[in-house]
């Protein structure tokens, strides 16, 4: 958890917003695309 939080910060993403988004979508997310939920990937969408 600490690692994800700090990585989000390093990528200019609010950790709370990042974790809320990931936890909201991960249950229905395709396993072969889970890498799309990494902080540096979501940062590109912003």
HUKA-V751232 format. One record per residue. SS is DSSP state (~ for helix, > for strand, _ for the rest). Layout:
BEGIN
<<SS> <SS>>
END
This chain:
BEGIN
<<_> <~> <~> <~> <~> <~> <~> <~> <~> <~> <_> <_> <_> <_> <~> <~> <~> <~> <~> <~> <~> <~> <~> <~> <~> <~> <~> <~> <_> <_> <~> <~> <~> <~> <~> <~> <~> <_> <~> <~> <~> <~> <~> <~> <~> <_>>
END
